[in-house]
Structure formats: C-alpha cells, structure tokens
Amino acid sequence: MKYYDITQELFSSNVYPGDKAPAYKRISDMADGRVCNITELEMNAHNGTHIDAPRHFVRDGLTIEQLPLETLIGECEVVTFDHPLEREDLEALNLAERGVKRLLCRGKCWLTMSAAKYLTEEHPGVRNHGVLLVGVETQSVAPEEAPMAVHVQLLSHGIIALEGLVLTDVPDGTYTLFAAPLKLGGSDGSPCRAVLMAD
C-alpha cells in the first residue's frame, strides 16, 4: 500500500484572500521550565486543506459534524486540468457511467458555473451524476472573484467541496481517499488531514 499525504501544513498554508492566516502560541513551554508543552491555536475553519459543509453557503444546510463519513472516505479519481473546468471537461470524464463518486482535480483549476450545473443535473437513475465530493488544489472550488454561485450550486445539491489539496506528486488515477474533518459541532467547515491510498 502506498500513501500520499495531500494536506498542506497548516501554519504555512495558502490563505484565501481576506482571511486571517492561522497562527499558534505556546501557552506552556518546557523550555521555560514547564512540565509540558501546550499550544493554543487561532484559525479559520477554512484555512489550509479543508472541507466546506453545506452550511458554508446554504442557510439551513448540514454542518460539518452532520456530514456522512462515507462521503469523505472512499474511492476517488485524480484528474489533471490546467484551466478552469467547464461542462465539456466533465462530460468527457463520463463520471456516472464509470461510477466516480469523488473527483479530485490536480492543477490550478476550479469549477465554472457551467461545470457546477452539469454536476448537479439528474443523470438517468443517478443523482448529481453520482458525485458526492469535488476536491481542488486551489483554496476555493469556485473562482475567487465570484465564489458564491458555484458553492451554492454544489453545496445545495449535497456535493461537498474539499479545498486546498496538495496533489503535485500524485499521478492521475484511482485511489482511496480519507478526508475526515474535525468534529466541530455547528461549524460550516473544518480543516482535515487528507490522505490518498493506492495499492
């Protein structure tokens, strides 16, 4: 079994424009003669590699601890793109026909509205083309200058966004994804330790 850690280191991670960078302070330090080290964190739920729960953009949407783990853990496909994803990019992948439930997009890309609408269309016998989750390396699955529409389209249809991935060393292909969030009751998002496993 080969493992790929596809998570950013939190304190050096990319930060979405306008967000405060994560930070920490040592409130108990053995270097000062204390019996142990204790670290206090200051961060945004959407810092680093993180999951957007529907509540992020949907008023009464599911919060992070309400997400089913089977959405965040399971078989996924990594595909490389070097441009914003349009409808035709996703059509070419034949997601429903191939049973792809989790799609991780490698490269500097995000979803356009046409791609988001395509994913949320009904496919014969399959909701959302069967897709449960979309992951990207950028800090947003949507364009930075207009993030709302794509997020609402995906999250209101139950497609979860996994953002801020590190897929540089991961070849395109099929893997098992583990991306469980912290169990932050009532939160609209959470950092996660995202890992891919390959036979």
Secondary structure, 3 states (H helix, E strand, C coil): CEEEECECCHHHCCCCCCCCCCEEEEEECHHHCCCCCEEEEECCCCCCCEEECHHHCCCCCCCHHHCCHHHHEEEEEEEECCCCECHHHHHCCCHHHHCCCEEEEECCCCECHHHHHHHCCCECCEHHHHCCEEEECCCCCCCCCCCHHHHHHHHCCCCEEEECECCCCCCCEEEEEECCECCCCCCCEEEECCEEEEC
